[in-house]
């Protein structure tokens, strides 16, 4: 009888532990899901922050170009090149009354080398102080 009582007590103790173990597993699963949601939110924020920084840098470049160049010059013709603090820009033409920065393409070394005025453009690019 003592042995039967022991087994009965052991099985009832195990029966009481089973829900606790299941609850612990559920708690751990919930924690893992929570950590995954945090990681996903962090990734979304990092992507957002990267976009904001890139947009801000573009806005600053546009503002700088507008401040130091007359982009709305009525005498501009397609292919004209202007010098700005941020570099050389080539006017690509526009049907607008007042062209904006989107009507200009930056001229880097590769593009300058292909130009008929390559020596002059490369000289200007090399003379520009590094930022």
C-alpha positions, -999 to +999 in steps of 0.1 A: +000+000+000+028+024+007+042+018-028+009+024-044+005+056-023+040+067-035+032+061-072-001+078-068+016+108-051+043+108-078+018+107-106-003+135-091+029+156-086+038+150-122+003+159-132+006+192-113+041+199-129+028+193-165+007+225-166+035+245-151+060+231-177+035+238-205+030+274-192+068+279-190+071+267-226+043+291-236+061+319-217+093+311-235+076+310-269+060+344-261+094+358-252+109+345-284+081+361-304+085+393-286+122+394-293+116+387-330+091+416-331+117+438-315+143+428-341+118+434-369+109+468-355+146+477-352+152+467-388+122+488-399+135+518-379+171+514-393+157+513-429+136+544-421+165+562-405+187+554-435+160+568-459+157+600-438+194+606-438+197+601-475+167+624-482+183+650-459+216+648-477+199+652-511+179+682-497+211+698-484+229+692-518+199+707-536+198+737-513+236+742-517+233+740-554+205+765-555+223+789-532+255+790-552+242+788-587+216+805-609+196+774-619+169+795-633+191+814-658+170+819-689+201+817-711+208+781-701+209+757-731+211+719-731+247+709-724+257+740-705+278+734-675+276+753-642+300+752-613+286+749-578+301+743-544+291+707-547+306+701-581+299+705-618+264+702-631+253+698-668+220+712-679+200+685-696+173+708-709+138+715-696+104+726-707+098+744-674+099+782-671+124+779-643+145+747-643+152+730-610+180+708-598+164+677-614+171+692-648+209+690-641+232+660-640+263+659-619+296+656-638+321+633-622+356+623-636+342+595-658+318+618-675+343+647-677+368+623-695+342+616-722+336+653-729+352+673-757+363+697-730+378+670-708+410+688-699+392+718-687+365+699-668+391+676-652+411+706-641+381+722-625+372+689-607+407+685-594+410+721-582+378+718-561+387+714-524+377+680-509+347+680-486 
